[in-house]
Amino acid sequence: MSADPDIETLAGLLEDETVRVILTETSDQPMSASTLEQRCDVSGPTIYRRLERLQACDLVVEQTRPDPDGGHHRKLYAANLERVTVDLVDGQFELTIDRHADMADRFTRLIEGI
């Protein structure tokens, strides 16, 4: 996992309409890059560039699943973002990014709570 992006990086990402569509579409269910191409109405290279930027900030995660038609595995992308909070504290902006906890982290917290 990478460090949280700074506020300028995050603002730059979120001002991009394609990034916003990727995040909203993949917040409900993981999607392939080709499905995102259609939903965003942009080219494949554009989708992959945006996905790389989102993955670098840990806002989207890549999942590998078996192809239901057999053969190769397919890559799906899912939003890893729950909430972004920007606070102004003592004359400085503080950025907090809440991400979805993965299954292993949730299981660990469950066991530790017993």
Secondary structure as GFF3:
##gff-version 3
##sequence-region A 1 114
A	DSSP	alpha_helix	7	14	.	.	.	ID=ss1
A	DSSP	alpha_helix	17	28	.	.	.	ID=ss2
A	DSSP	alpha_helix	33	40	.	.	.	ID=ss3
A	DSSP	alpha_helix	44	56	.	.	.	ID=ss4
A	DSSP	beta_strand	60	66	.	.	.	ID=ss5
A	DSSP	beta_strand	73	79	.	.	.	ID=ss6
A	DSSP	beta_strand	81	89	.	.	.	ID=ss7
A	DSSP	beta_strand	92	99	.	.	.	ID=ss8
A	DSSP	alpha_helix	103	112	.	.	.	ID=ss9
###
